[in-house]
Amino acid sequence: MALRTAQQYLDSLRDGRVVYYAGERIRDVVDHAHFGLRARANAAQYGRGAADDAETLAARTVTLPDGEVIHRWHQPPRSQEDLLKFVAMEEEMPGDAHGAMAAGITGLQIVARKMDAKFGTAYTPRIDAYAEWYARNDLHGAFAMTDAKGDRSKPPSGQADPDLWVRVVERRADGIVIRGAKTSVTSAALANELLVLPTHGMGPADADWSVACAVPANAPGVVMISNYAGAPWGERFRFDKPVNHSTFHHDATVIFNDVFVPNERVFMDGEFDHTRELLGYFTTLHRTGVLVREPRDTKKLIGAAQLMARYNGLENVGAIRSTIAEMIETAQLLDALRYTALNRVQIIEGLCVPDAVACNLAGLTITGRRDAFLTFLCELCGGPVLTAPSGLDLENPETAALVRKYYVGKDGVGADERLRLVKYIYDLCASDASGWTRASGVTAAGSPGARRVAVGRGFDLEGCVKAVLADLA
Ligand SMILES: Cc1cc2nc3c(=O)[nH]c(=O)nc-3n(C[C@H](O)[C@H](O)[C@H](O)COP(=O)(O)OP(=O)(O)OC[C@H]3O[C@@H](n4cnc5c(N)ncnc54)[C@H](O)[C@@H]3O)c2cc1C
């Protein structure tokens, strides 16, 4: 199949999938006022077919050895060059990122080879065939990893209700039946395929929960309940919410009510001792998203701070300059971590994996500092970050002149440009959407605790102790 067009992607979502949202069933996610916003952002990735310009196509596609052109996000990185192009592509694209799905498929391809070598299983041809089918049919995927979990101090096998972690409830000659729920699955309602992955390292008693497989989003028994994050304000409020006026991000709780999965879509069934390793590859590749997002967003916070200080005539105040200098240190550190992550790569089973320590450290670095930066921006803006008149008052002839008179900055800085920046800072630091972004940055690609574990892995702690003991001897 050739590359899908935007319209083909949108049409593919009208497949009878079961989606609930804000207390009701959504029959058509494409026509829905909120889901439609995200669906169209995703559709823009698919382009306009023959009408696409050569440069965009070159950045977003790769040609397979047999001449078929596929989207780059379907191609697991096999070299550092692939990885760099993948990250560059994610930086430019609207809508859902593809790193997580690619990470899931790539991680499974690596682990399948190891499981087959150890157990004589035949997962490699299955996951390779699935990856090829998924790519050649140009599908859109979501990864379903995070289990409902219940009592977090206990493993899946220790839960009062065994369904709290997705598990195999039946094994048939032609496949398995799974039951359970995965929470927080980004854009599940706008995906064609759900990639089910185990969320923790499992033990011998957890074999039935050690399952990885692919499920079509409209498979019988799949029920999605999407979160409600509030109605987007819409185009009318473009001035007041310049970043988020018409954006919609949704995450669904995906319930698998005894869903049959044919053998060719089962990529792990019971191999508990490979779950931890799979997670390691998945999270490292998935967290490359941090390398895309955080350096870019941190620079925007710095730019907003510098501009606000300039507009208010405070650019040369020592305390402000020194706080901006601290922000610059963080941005430089993130750039250095990005460089390390994408250059200290490993080729494992023919696939290119970025440096885990640098990826996870980038996430931890900004999670710990972002709050201070946002607080500083609010301080620079002063009360207007929350109290300034709306852009609509700049359009109303009864109020426009008054707003323009009293919201100017230093000489030469008019109220329109200053208020535009105030609203930008509001949307980055103080709006409902900014709260969402803040919380999302804390856990979306794994909790800080999980990142700390990844950063510490392989570190020679005892070597540090020995060095001190040697000094003391
Ligand atoms: C915006 C967003 C998008 C997401 N998208 C996806 C997605 O597409 N697919 C997907 O599968 N997941 C997704 N996630 C889920 C994300 O990966 C998880 O939120 C994250 O891994 C934490 O898991 P949890 O939410 O179940 O929290 P929990 O596991 O309940 O953890 C809550 C807190 O308790 C701590 N904790 C938990 N267990 C223990 C323990 N045994 N000992 C000590 N401390 C513990 C954790 O460190 C954490 O701080 C998304 C999350 C967000 C916020």
The ligand as an SDF file (V2000), in Angstrom:
LIG
                    3D

 53 58  0  0  0  0  0  0  0  0999 V2000
   -0.0120   12.7880   29.7500 C   0  0  0  0  0  0  0  0  0  0  0  0
    0.3310   11.3500   29.9620 C   0  0  0  0  0  0  0  0  0  0  0  0
    0.3860   10.5020   28.8690 C   0  0  0  0  0  0  0  0  0  0  0  0
    0.6640    9.1360   29.0360 C   0  0  0  0  0  0  0  0  0  0  0  0
    0.6520    8.3170   27.9450 N   0  0  0  0  0  0  0  0  0  0  0  0
    0.7620    6.9880   28.1290 C   0  0  0  0  0  0  0  0  0  0  0  0
    0.5840    6.0910   27.0270 C   0  0  0  0  0  0  0  0  0  0  0  0
    0.3880    6.4980   25.8810 O   0  0  0  0  0  0  0  0  0  0  0  0
    0.6070    4.7610   27.2640 N   0  0  0  0  0  0  0  0  0  0  0  0
    0.8320    4.2610   28.5140 C   0  0  0  0  0  0  0  0  0  0  0  0
    0.8760    3.0350   28.6790 O   0  0  0  0  0  0  0  0  0  0  0  0
    1.0270    5.0820   29.5820 N   0  0  0  0  0  0  0  0  0  0  0  0
    0.9860    6.4280   29.4170 C   0  0  0  0  0  0  0  0  0  0  0  0
    1.1350    7.2700   30.4930 N   0  0  0  0  0  0  0  0  0  0  0  0
    1.3350    6.6990   31.8080 C   0  0  0  0  0  0  0  0  0  0  0  0
    2.7070    6.9330   32.4190 C   0  0  0  0  0  0  0  0  0  0  0  0
    3.6810    6.1570   31.7840 O   0  0  0  0  0  0  0  0  0  0  0  0
    2.5340    6.5930   33.9010 C   0  0  0  0  0  0  0  0  0  0  0  0
    1.7500    7.6260   34.4590 O   0  0  0  0  0  0  0  0  0  0  0  0
    3.7940    6.4130   34.6730 C   0  0  0  0  0  0  0  0  0  0  0  0
    4.5140    5.3050   34.2220 O   0  0  0  0  0  0  0  0  0  0  0  0
    3.4570    6.1980   36.1750 C   0  0  0  0  0  0  0  0  0  0  0  0
    2.5550    5.1310   36.3330 O   0  0  0  0  0  0  0  0  0  0  0  0
    1.1490    5.3510   37.0520 P   0  0  0  0  0  0  0  0  0  0  0  0
    0.4640    6.5220   36.4680 O   0  0  0  0  0  0  0  0  0  0  0  0
    0.3930    4.0670   37.0370 O   0  0  0  0  0  0  0  0  0  0  0  0
    1.5060    5.7540   38.5260 O   0  0  0  0  0  0  0  0  0  0  0  0
    1.7760    4.7810   39.7500 P   0  0  0  0  0  0  0  0  0  0  0  0
    2.4970    3.5600   39.3050 O   0  0  0  0  0  0  0  0  0  0  0  0
    0.5260    4.6420   40.5190 O   0  0  0  0  0  0  0  0  0  0  0  0
    2.8030    5.6380   40.5470 O   0  0  0  0  0  0  0  0  0  0  0  0
    2.4130    6.7760   41.3050 C   0  0  0  0  0  0  0  0  0  0  0  0
    3.5810    7.1490   42.1900 C   0  0  0  0  0  0  0  0  0  0  0  0
    3.8600    6.0960   43.0950 O   0  0  0  0  0  0  0  0  0  0  0  0
    5.2120    5.6760   42.9780 C   0  0  0  0  0  0  0  0  0  0  0  0
    5.2180    4.2000   43.0580 N   0  0  0  0  0  0  0  0  0  0  0  0
    4.4660    3.3460   42.3590 C   0  0  0  0  0  0  0  0  0  0  0  0
    4.7260    2.0710   42.7080 N   0  0  0  0  0  0  0  0  0  0  0  0
    5.6790    2.1320   43.6540 C   0  0  0  0  0  0  0  0  0  0  0  0
    6.3830    1.1620   44.4210 C   0  0  0  0  0  0  0  0  0  0  0  0
    6.1470   -0.1480   44.2900 N   0  0  0  0  0  0  0  0  0  0  0  0
    7.3100    1.5990   45.2970 N   0  0  0  0  0  0  0  0  0  0  0  0
    7.5600    2.9250   45.4630 C   0  0  0  0  0  0  0  0  0  0  0  0
    6.9200    3.8980   44.7610 N   0  0  0  0  0  0  0  0  0  0  0  0
    5.9990    3.5040   43.8790 C   0  0  0  0  0  0  0  0  0  0  0  0
    5.6800    6.1390   41.6080 C   0  0  0  0  0  0  0  0  0  0  0  0
    7.0670    6.3760   41.5870 O   0  0  0  0  0  0  0  0  0  0  0  0
    4.8580    7.3950   41.3950 C   0  0  0  0  0  0  0  0  0  0  0  0
    5.5310    8.5160   41.8700 O   0  0  0  0  0  0  0  0  0  0  0  0
    0.8930    8.6380   30.3390 C   0  0  0  0  0  0  0  0  0  0  0  0
    0.8660    9.5030   31.4390 C   0  0  0  0  0  0  0  0  0  0  0  0
    0.6040   10.8370   31.2580 C   0  0  0  0  0  0  0  0  0  0  0  0
    0.5610   11.7440   32.4590 C   0  0  0  0  0  0  0  0  0  0  0  0
  1  2  1  0
  2  3  1  0
  2 52  2  0
  3  4  2  0
  4  5  1  0
  4 50  1  0
  5  6  2  0
  6  7  1  0
  6 13  1  0
  7  8  2  0
  7  9  1  0
  9 10  1  0
 10 11  2  0
 10 12  1  0
 12 13  2  0
 13 14  1  0
 14 15  1  0
 14 50  1  0
 15 16  1  0
 16 17  1  0
 16 18  1  0
 18 19  1  0
 18 20  1  0
 20 21  1  0
 20 22  1  0
 22 23  1  0
 23 24  1  0
 24 25  2  0
 24 26  1  0
 24 27  1  0
 27 28  1  0
 28 29  2  0
 28 30  1  0
 28 31  1  0
 31 32  1  0
 32 33  1  0
 33 34  1  0
 33 48  1  0
 34 35  1  0
 35 36  1  0
 35 46  1  0
 36 37  1  0
 36 45  1  0
 37 38  2  0
 38 39  1  0
 39 40  1  0
 39 45  2  0
 40 41  1  0
 40 42  2  0
 42 43  1  0
 43 44  2  0
 44 45  1  0
 46 47  1  0
 46 48  1  0
 48 49  1  0
 50 51  2  0
 51 52  1  0
 52 53  1  0
M  END
$$$$
